[in-house]
């Protein structure tokens, strides 16, 4: 008699995977939460979209080296594969509604709203109907005890409202286009010895204008963003086996290893050598 073979559970047929690949749009879960001041959600990359609308209070999101404070009527989206941490303000902890969704149309629908991976947040008017649509989806879920078609319908309404707002906000869209181009330039060239002047020149805008809209939309100066982005990449590189600090320094745009070491310590609170020792 043949013995049963050991099953590789990673190769098992999954209804979840089929749903993710072949359904146009579906809601995975949704809810409402009044956060305790000490609650923190640390970033873990997932395969789905998660959208939050801040109902009251305030809090902070952290992604790709950026820290952004958000308040009532702000929305933020966590993209598939994106690590985003978020936590409430200690004195005025936020409450928010949230919805997790996925599907074949998800990328296209989210893109049409004006969100992007580099700027995954925006402010909406209280009476825009967006908060009400999400509240209706949550109420439908809580009253039925499961995700129903009604939840998906309200998600379509929510995304449709955001798409309409994006189409009418011409001034904001122009700024966001500049920011997207600036971020793409940084993401493609951060390993070279680029300056903020190089970014402004590439966008054909003044350095002062770039700095002003970058602070307005992203929440930090372009110089701070570039620095944090490089430090994040350096931290990940240093976790690779048999890596050398001088090579990492060069790969993130620093000609001087000592200068890189000082900057790394200024950002992380410890030198690169300490990270290498800790990982051994």
N, C-alpha and C positions, 0 to 999 in steps of 0.2 A: 504494500500500500504506500502510495507516494505521500510524503510529508508535506504539510502546508508550507508554502513559501512565505518568507517574511514580507509584509506589505510595506511598500514605500508610500506613505500617506501623502507625500507631496505630488504623487502622480494620480491620485484618486480623482474620479469624475466629481466636479463640483457644480451644483446648481447655481451657486453664487457667481461663479466665473461665467457661466452661460448667460445669466441675467446681465452681468456687467458688459458683456460683449455684444449682445443682440437686442437689448431693450433700448428704445429711444431715450427715455428719461424715467427714472424711478427714484422714490424717496426711500432711503435706508432707515433713517430714524430722525426724530425731531423732538424738541422739548423747550422748556423754559426754566431758567435758574436764577435765583437770587444768591450771589456768591458770598461766601464768608471772606472776611478780609485776608485770611491766610491761604485761601485756595489758589493754587498755581497749577496750570496745565503745561507740562513740558512737551516740546515738539517731538512728535514721532511721525515719520512719513507714512501716509496711508494711500490707498488706491482711489479714494473718493474725494469729492468736493465737500467742504464744510463751510456754511455761511452763517455768520452771527450778526444780529442787529442789537446794538446796545439800547436798552429800554430806559435805563436811568443810571446815575452814578458815572464812574469812570474807571478806566483800567489801562493796561499797557500790553502791546503785542511786540514780539521780537522775532525777526526773520531776516535771514541773509545779512546779519551784522547790523540791521537797522532796528532802532527802538522807537515806537510811535505811541503816544498817548491818545486814547480814544474816549469819547464822551457820548452822552445820550444822542440818539439818532445817527450815530456812525455805524457803518457796516464794514465788516472785514471778511474776506474769503481766504480759506486755506486750500491751496491747490493740491491735486494728487502729486505725491512725491515731495511735497514741500514741508520742511520742518519749521513749525511756528509755535512759539511758546507764548502764553498769555496769562495775565494775572490781574486781580482787581486792585484798585487804589485802597490803601489801608484805612483812610479816613472816610472815603465815599465809595465803597465797593459797588461795582456795577451789577446790574441784573440784565440778562440778555435772553433773547430767543434764538434758537439755532436749528439748523436743518442740514442733514447729511444726504447727498444725492449723487447720482452717477448715471451713465448711459451714453449711447452713441452720440446724441445731440448735445451732451453736457458741455463739451469744449466750445462748440459754436455758440451756444446760448450764453455762456458766461462771457465769452469774448465780445459779444454784441452789447453787453451791459456797460462796457468801458473799463472794467477791471482788467488788470494784467498782473502777472506773477511778481513783477517788480514793485507795483503800487497796488496792493490788494485791499485797498480800503477807500471809502468815500463817505461823504456826509449827505444826508437826505433830509427833506422837509418832513416834519411830523405828520402833515396831512397828505403826504404823497400817495398813501394807500399801500406802500410796501410793507410797513410794519403790520398793518391790518391783515394783509394777505398771509404773512407768516404766522400771525396769531391764529388765523382761521385754520391753517394747516395743523398747528399744534393742538388746537381744540378738537379737531376732527380725529386726530390720533389718540388723544387722551379719552375722548368719549367712546371710541370704538375699542380701545385697548390694542390696536394694531394699525399698521399702515394700510390705508384704503385709497381707492382711486381719487377720492376727494382731496387727499393730501397732495397728490401729484398735480391735480388741477390747480390748486392754490400756488404750487411752486411755479407752474407755467405763468400764472398771473403775476407773481412776484418778479420773475425774470423779464416778463414783458414790460412791466412798469419801469424797471431799471433800464431796459433798452430804450424806451421812449425818452427817459430823462437824459440818457447819454447822447441821443440824437439832437436834443434841444440845447445842450450845454456847450455851445461852440467855443466859448473862451476857455473853459476848463479843458475841453478836448485838445485845443491847440497846445496848452501848457503840458498836458499829459503826453502828447506826441513828442514834444521836445524832451521830456523826462525819459520816455521810453527809448528814444534815440541815444540820450546820454548814458543810460544804464546799459544799453547794448554795447556802446563803445567801451565802457568800463569792463563789462563782462568778457569782451573779446580781447582786450588789450591790457588788462590789469597786470599781467606778468612782465610787461615792458615798463620802462622808466617814464611813464606818461605823466603829464601835469594837467591841472584843471584847465589851463589855457589851451591845451591840445583838444580837450573835449569841446570847449566853447568854439574853437576854430572849426572843428568838424561839423558843428551844428550851425555855423555861421550866425552866431549870436554873441553879444558882449559877455564878458566874464561876469559883470555885475548882474545882468539879467539872468544868466544861468544860475548864479548863486541864489538869487532871490526866489525864483520859481522852484528850485530844488528844495530849499528850506520849506517853502509853502506846501509842496506836494508830498515830499518824502519825509520831511521832519528834521533833517540834518543837512549840513552843507555838503556839496559834492566832494570836498576834500576829506571830510569825516567819513562819508560813505565809502570812498575809495580805500581809505586806511583800514576801516573795519572789514571790508571785503577781503583785502589782502591778508589781514590777520586771521580771518576765518579759514581761508585757503591754506595759509601756512600751518595752522594748527592741525588741519586734516593731513597735510603732507607729512608732518612730523610723526604722525601715528603709523606711517608705513614702515615696514621692516628695513633695517640697514640704511636708513636715510641719514644724510649728513646736514648739519645746520647750514653750512656754507652753500650747499646746493639748493636748499629751500630758500635761503635769502635771495639767491640769484633768480630763482624761478618765480618769486613774487615781486620782482622789480627793484631789489636792493643790491647795489654794487658792493656796498660795505657790509660785511657780516656783523661787525660790532654795532653799526647803526641799526641794522635789522634786530639784533638782540635787545637793544635798548627799547626800540619801538614795540617789540613783542612783549617785553616785560611791562611796559607802560599800559598795554591793552589788557593783558591776561593776569598780571600781578606776579608772574614768575618767569624766569628766563627759559629759552627753548631747551637748554640742557636739562633743566629740572623735569620737563615733560618727557624727555627721552629716558631719563633715569626711572621715572615713575612707571613707564610702560614696559620696562625690562622685567 
